[in-house]
Amino acid sequence: MTDSERTGSTPGLPPTPPPLPPQAEPTGPQPVPANADEALEIGRNHFREVGSPGGPSGLFVHEFDIGYLIHASWPRPEDPTAPPMELGGSNVVIAKADGEVSFLPNFPPEAAVELYHGTYRPNGA
């Protein structure tokens, strides 16, 4: 079977990827951090272990008016001219009001907070 014979494929274009698996719904209320240390503990669940191969060299918390931004530092590459081994990365924000976890592009903290302010809608809003 050729790509153009597959359902949903268009000749000359790459095949249509399979649908994403359904995301698991939270099994209970999300913890609401009372301070930056608690936010960091929640945020750790969304990054590889600090110091592990491919993992960050450190995690940091940037507290702002409506949340906590968790961002990672990465070790210096052996060859700074080589492309990164893994592309992307993200910041994690934990809302102070309800503990909702959001993912933002790996922008500097101030830019990430500004983006979050423009997109955050509390659960149920």
Disulfide bonds with the S-S distance in Angstrom:
none
